[in-house]
Amino acid sequence: MKTIDVFTLFPEWFDWFRGQRHVANAERDGLELRTFGWRETTPLTGGQVDDAPYGGGAGMVLRVDVVDAALRAAYGEARAPTRVVLLAPSGRQFDERLASELAAEPHVALLCGRYEGVDERVRERLATDAISIGPYVLSGGELAAMVVADAVIRKLPGALGHAESALEESFSDALGGAPEYPHYTRPPTYRGWEVPEVLRSGDHEGVRRWRLEQSRERARRAAEERERAAAEDRTRRAEAGSG
């Protein structure tokens, strides 16, 4: 049995997520996907879950007692999840390796923040991990939780319908961790845009070699783009500092 729990201000958002075919497949095969609303168990009156930050500043902060109350209500003295993940922009960068780690865990909880953020004591005392899906800011952790859950659920037996579907994906071991190769389908010619001849040749070994080459080339271009963006960022920061 695999259990994924999501703690959020908006449990209803995940009704759509549950309706996706691979999620439904996984639930049919034993996945338990549960949602818990912060307001349902808050110890504060009027459904309050947040408060102003100490030290001043804009925005509101999700309270540590609210998070603790939700976790206690969900698990009591029972065995807590093996991983309690706070979705936060400052967390460990989410990638295929981390998705595999979480997929191997029997029970994972995802904590969705909102507003300005979450009281740091949640990260220090209640969470086992903090995970970021990228160096940018969202309005809350719900979309990040869906990204993490989707990547994890895809790795569960039966989720994709055919085990072969996940063998040669972007960042898989079969591709050496590189992005997936390009795909084409009918028509073979459209507005003068041709499907590569090798893919129509019937030469299976040639197709395999072409796909590996394309995958590696995509990885090379992506690395160059990351380095270019990093260099431009360093230049901007240096110019801002000298001004």
N, C-alpha and C positions, 0 to 999 in steps of 0.2 A: 504494500500500500504506500502510495506517495501522497503527501498532503502539502498543499500550498495555501497559507493563510494570508490574507491581505487586510491590513488595518488602514482605514481611510475615512474621510469625511463623506465620501460619496460611494457607498457600496453599490448603488444602482448602476453606476457606470460600467460595472463588470458584468452586467447581464448581457450586454452586446458581446463582450469578450468570450463568455461561456458559449455563445452561439456559434463561434467559429468552428469549422469542421474538425480541425486537428485537436482542438480543446475538447470538443464533444467526444471524439474518438478516445482520447486519453481518459476522460471521465468514465466512459463505458468500460474501459479496461482497468479501472481501479483508482485513477487519480481522484483525490478529494480536493476540490478548489472551494475555499470558504472565504467569506468577507465579513468583516466586523467594523461597525461604525463607531468612530470616536465618541460621538454624542450619546450613544446607547448606554455607555457605562461611566460617563464623566461623573466625578464626585462633586462637581460644581452645579449651582442652580441655573435654570434656564437654558440648559444645554451648552453652557460655556465650555470651551476647550482651549482657549488661548488667552494671552495677557501681554501687556506692554513689556518691552525688554528693559532689564536693568541697565543703567547707564545712558538711557535715552536712545533716540533714533526712530526712524520710520518703521511702520509695520507692526505686526503682532506675532507672537511666538507660541507655538504649540507647547503646552505645559507638560512637565515631566510626570506630575501626579495623574494627569489624564491618560498618558500612555501606560503608566504602571497599572492603573486601574483596569484598563482594557486588557492588558496581558494577564493580569490576575483573574479577571472574569473569564477569560477564554481557557486558561490552563489550570488555575487553582494550584493545587499541590501536585497535579499530574505532571508527567514528564514534559518539559518545555521543548519547543522545536530545537533541532540541532543547530540551526542557523537562524538568527534573528537579524534581519537585514534592514538597516535604515537607508532609504534612498536619499542621497545628498550629493550636491555638485562637487563637494570636496572629498568624496569617497574614492575607493579603488576603482580604476577604470574598468568597466564591464567589457568583457571580451569572450571569445569562444572557449578559452580555457576555464574562465570563471563560470560560464554557463554549464560546462561539463562537471565542474566541482559541485555546483548546486543540484544538478540533476542526479548526482550520486547520493545526495542526502535524503533520508526518509521524510523529513519534515522541515519545511522552510517557512518562515514568517517574513512578510514584506511590510515595512512601516512607511506609510505615505505622509510626508509633511505637507504643510500648506502655509499660506501667509509668508512672513519673513523667514521662517525656518522653524527648527525644533530645538527645545532646550538642550544644551550640550550634554546635560547629565543623562539624557536618553542614550546618546552615543557612547558615553563613558561607562554607564552602569547597566543598561538594559539590552543594548544591541551587541551582537557578536561581530557584526560587519557593518561598514558603511560603503555603499556602492554608488557610483556615478555612471550614467549612460553617455556622458560626454561633457566637454568643457563649455557648457552653456546653461542658461537658467530657464526653468519651466515654472509655471504658476503653482505647481504642486507635484507630488510624487506619484500620482495615479498613472500617468502615461509612462513614466519610468518603470513602475511596477508591471505594467502590461508588457513592456519590452522585455524585461527580465523573465517574467513568467512565460512569455511566448518562446523565447530562446531555450528555456529549460524544458518546457513541455514538448517541443519538437524532438527532443532527445529521448523521450520516453517510448518504450516499446508500443507499437500500434498506433501512435499518434498520427503519423504521416500515411498510414495505410500500407505502404510498402517500405520495407527496411532499406531498399536500394536508394530511395529518394534522398537519404541523408549521407550516402557514402562519399559522393563527390560534390560537396557544397563548398562555398567560400569558407576558407580557413580550416577545412577539414584536414586530417592527417594524410588522406589520399592525395591531396594537392600540396602537401608540405606546408600547410598553413597559409597558402596564398589565396587571393580572391578567385572565385570561380571563373571559368572560361566563358566566352560569348556563346549565346544560343541563337539559333535561327530556325524558322519554320516556313511553311508555304506562304506566299508563292516564291519560287526560286529567283524570280526577277521582278522587281517592282520599281517603276520610274527610273530604270537603269541601275538600280542598286542590287548587286548580285550577292547571292549566298556563296561563300568560299567553295571552290570546286572540290576540295578535299572532303568536305562534309557530304557531298553527293556522289563520291567516287565508289563507295562500297568497300574501301580499304580500311578495315577496322584498326589496324595498327597505325596507319597514317593518321586516322582521326584521333587516336589516343595521343600520338606524339604532338599533333597540332594543338590539341586542347591543353596539354601540359605546357607547351611553349607559350600559348596565349595567357595562361594563368600566371606564369612567371613574369611575362611582360607587363601584365596588369600590376603585379606586385612591385615591379621596378618603377613604373610610372607613379604609382601611389606613394612610394618612398621619396621619389624626387619631389613630388608635389608637397609632401609634408615638410621636407627640408626647405623648400622655397618659401612656404608659408612661415616657417619658424624663423628663417633669416629676415623676412620682411617684418615680422613682429619684433625681432631684436632691434632692427633699425628704427622702427617707430618708437620703441621704448627709449632707445639711446637719444633720439632727437627730442623726445618729450623731456628727458632728464636734463639735457643740455640747455633747454629753453628756460 
